[in-house]
Amino acid sequence: MKNDKNTDRCFIALRISDEIRKNLTLCQTRLKDGDNVSFKCVNSKNIHLTLLFLGDVLKTSIPDIEDTIDEAAKNFGCFEFSADGIDFFGRKARPRIIWAGIRNGRDELIQLQNRLAIAMRGIGMMVEDRTYTPHITLGRIRSMRKAEELIKRMSAENESRFGTVQCKEVLLFRSILRPNGAEHIVLHRTELS
């Protein structure tokens, strides 16, 4: 479905703490370190932890999505997670997406994401059918020039501790793609018990 006036590009996510945002922004700067690496960073105000990407959904289906999130998250308790270390998706010879990993709270994130995925499929939403890896995206690699420098910088960040989040709510976001980057707007909040 093409994004138009009848659809919204949506995803379900968790906010991160100001501590993690600050530390991840500093990490992005260290990874980029000059003009030798073609690495497009996620804007610091948009850094979040995605649970489920829904893609372009009909605006008329958003109330059903909101109700489904509420139901799926019902009786799911608040929890804490920590962001630690750097990794990537793709091959070592050609990494594509750089992200901060999740150590503490990983099991809770996987359980919450699984509940949401099952619930969204139940209302006919197309949800990726692959193993969920809890992570916080830092940026995308545009080209591989000087990739060995970037890999070295990533290795140096492997033991970094970025902070913790007290997870108390699940958010439905609308993402508006703009020439200067995406704008994320909260459409719905579901509090965890």
C-alpha positions as CSV (number, residue, x, y, z in Angstrom):
1,M,0.0,0.0,0.0
2,K,1.5,3.3,-1.0
3,N,1.6,6.1,1.6
4,D,-1.1,8.6,0.7
5,K,-3.7,10.8,2.4
6,N,-5.7,7.6,3.4
7,T,-2.7,5.9,5.1
8,D,-0.3,6.5,7.9
9,R,3.2,4.9,8.1
10,C,3.1,3.4,11.6
11,F,5.2,1.5,14.1
12,I,4.9,0.4,17.7
13,A,7.8,1.4,19.9
14,L,9.2,2.3,23.4
15,R,10.7,5.6,24.3
16,I,14.2,5.6,25.6
17,S,15.5,7.6,28.6
18,D,17.3,10.9,28.2
19,E,20.4,9.2,29.6
20,I,20.5,6.7,26.8
21,R,19.6,9.3,24.2
22,K,22.6,11.5,25.3
23,N,25.0,8.5,25.4
24,L,23.9,7.1,22.1
25,T,24.2,10.5,20.4
26,L,27.8,10.7,21.7
27,C,28.4,7.2,20.4
28,Q,27.1,8.2,17.0
29,T,29.6,11.0,16.9
30,R,32.4,8.7,17.9
31,L,31.4,6.2,15.2
32,K,31.1,8.9,12.5
33,D,34.3,10.7,13.6
34,G,35.0,12.8,10.5
35,D,34.0,12.5,6.8
36,N,35.7,9.2,6.1
37,V,32.7,7.1,6.9
38,S,29.4,7.2,5.0
39,F,27.1,6.7,8.0
40,K,23.7,8.3,8.2
41,C,22.8,8.7,11.9
42,V,19.2,8.5,13.2
43,N,18.3,12.0,14.5
44,S,18.7,12.0,18.3
45,K,15.1,13.1,18.8
46,N,13.9,10.0,16.8
47,I,16.0,7.4,18.7
48,H,13.6,4.7,20.1
49,L,13.2,1.0,20.4
50,T,10.9,-0.5,17.8
51,L,8.8,-3.4,18.8
52,L,6.8,-3.8,15.5
53,F,6.9,-2.0,12.2
54,L,3.4,-1.9,10.7
55,G,4.2,0.1,7.5
56,D,1.5,2.0,5.7
57,V,-1.9,1.3,7.3
58,L,-5.3,2.7,6.5
59,K,-6.2,5.6,8.8
60,T,-9.6,4.0,9.4
61,S,-7.8,0.9,10.9
62,I,-5.9,2.9,13.5
63,P,-8.6,2.7,16.2
64,D,-8.5,-1.1,15.8
65,I,-4.8,-1.1,16.1
66,E,-4.9,1.1,19.3
67,D,-7.5,-1.3,20.9
68,T,-5.4,-4.3,19.9
69,I,-2.3,-2.8,21.5
70,D,-4.3,-2.1,24.7
71,E,-5.5,-5.7,24.8
72,A,-2.1,-7.2,24.0
73,A,-0.3,-5.2,26.6
74,K,-3.0,-5.7,29.3
75,N,-1.5,-7.3,32.4
76,F,2.1,-6.9,31.0
77,G,4.0,-5.4,33.9
78,C,6.4,-2.5,33.9
79,F,10.0,-3.6,33.4
80,E,13.5,-2.2,33.0
81,F,15.9,-2.7,30.1
82,S,19.5,-1.5,29.4
83,A,21.2,-0.5,26.2
84,D,24.7,-2.0,26.0
85,G,27.3,-2.5,23.2
86,I,27.2,-2.0,19.5
87,D,26.4,-4.5,16.7
88,F,25.1,-4.4,13.2
89,F,22.7,-6.1,10.7
90,G,24.4,-7.4,7.5
91,R,27.6,-9.2,6.9
92,K,30.9,-8.1,8.5
93,A,32.2,-7.3,5.0
94,R,29.1,-5.2,4.4
95,P,27.2,-4.0,7.5
96,R,24.0,-2.1,6.7
97,I,22.5,-1.0,10.0
98,I,24.4,-0.2,13.2
99,W,22.5,-0.6,16.5
100,A,22.9,-0.6,20.3
101,G,22.1,-3.9,21.9
102,I,19.8,-4.8,24.8
103,R,21.1,-7.0,27.6
104,N,19.0,-6.7,30.7
105,G,15.3,-6.8,29.9
106,R,15.8,-8.6,26.6
107,D,13.4,-11.5,27.6
108,E,10.6,-9.0,28.5
109,L,11.0,-7.2,25.2
110,I,10.8,-10.4,23.2
111,Q,7.7,-11.5,25.1
112,L,6.0,-8.1,24.6
113,Q,6.9,-7.9,20.9
114,N,5.6,-11.5,20.5
115,R,2.3,-10.6,22.1
116,L,1.9,-7.5,19.9
117,A,2.9,-9.4,16.7
118,I,0.3,-12.2,17.4
119,A,-2.4,-9.6,18.2
120,M,-1.6,-7.6,15.1
121,R,-1.8,-10.6,12.8
122,G,-5.1,-11.4,14.5
123,I,-6.6,-8.2,13.0
124,G,-5.1,-8.8,9.6
125,M,-1.9,-6.7,9.9
126,M,1.1,-7.8,7.8
127,V,3.9,-8.4,10.3
128,E,7.4,-9.6,9.5
129,D,7.8,-13.3,10.3
130,R,11.4,-13.3,11.5
131,T,13.2,-13.6,14.9
132,Y,12.9,-10.3,16.8
133,T,16.2,-8.8,17.9
134,P,15.7,-6.1,20.5
135,H,17.9,-3.1,19.5
136,I,18.1,0.6,19.1
137,T,19.0,1.7,15.6
138,L,21.8,4.3,15.5
139,G,22.2,4.7,11.7
140,R,22.5,3.2,8.3
141,I,25.7,2.8,6.3
142,R,25.4,4.5,3.0
143,S,28.5,3.1,1.4
144,M,31.4,0.9,2.4
145,R,34.3,3.3,1.8
146,K,36.6,3.2,4.8
147,A,34.4,0.4,6.3
148,E,37.4,-1.1,8.2
149,E,37.6,2.2,10.1
150,L,34.0,2.0,11.1
151,I,34.3,-1.7,12.1
152,K,37.2,-0.7,14.4
153,R,35.2,2.1,16.0
154,M,32.3,-0.3,16.5
155,S,34.6,-2.8,18.2
156,A,35.8,-0.1,20.5
157,E,32.2,0.5,21.6
158,N,31.4,-3.2,22.2
159,E,31.5,-2.9,26.0
160,S,29.8,0.5,26.2
161,R,27.0,0.9,28.7
162,F,24.5,3.5,27.5
163,G,22.0,3.4,30.4
164,T,18.6,2.0,31.4
165,V,14.9,2.6,30.8
166,Q,12.0,2.1,33.1
167,C,9.5,0.8,30.6
168,K,6.0,2.0,31.6
169,E,4.2,2.4,28.3
170,V,3.9,1.2,24.7
171,L,3.5,3.8,22.0
172,L,2.0,3.8,18.5
173,F,3.8,6.2,16.3
174,R,3.0,7.8,13.0
175,S,6.2,8.4,10.9
176,I,6.1,11.2,8.3
177,L,9.0,11.0,5.9
178,R,10.4,14.5,5.1
179,P,13.4,15.6,3.0
180,N,15.3,16.5,6.2
181,G,14.4,13.3,8.0
182,A,11.5,11.5,9.5
183,E,9.1,13.1,12.0
184,H,7.6,10.7,14.6
185,I,4.3,11.6,16.2
186,V,2.7,9.6,19.0
187,L,-0.8,8.5,18.1
188,H,-1.6,6.3,21.1
189,R,-0.1,5.4,24.5
190,T,-0.8,2.2,26.4
191,E,0.3,2.1,30.0
192,L,1.8,-1.1,31.3
193,S,0.5,-2.4,34.7
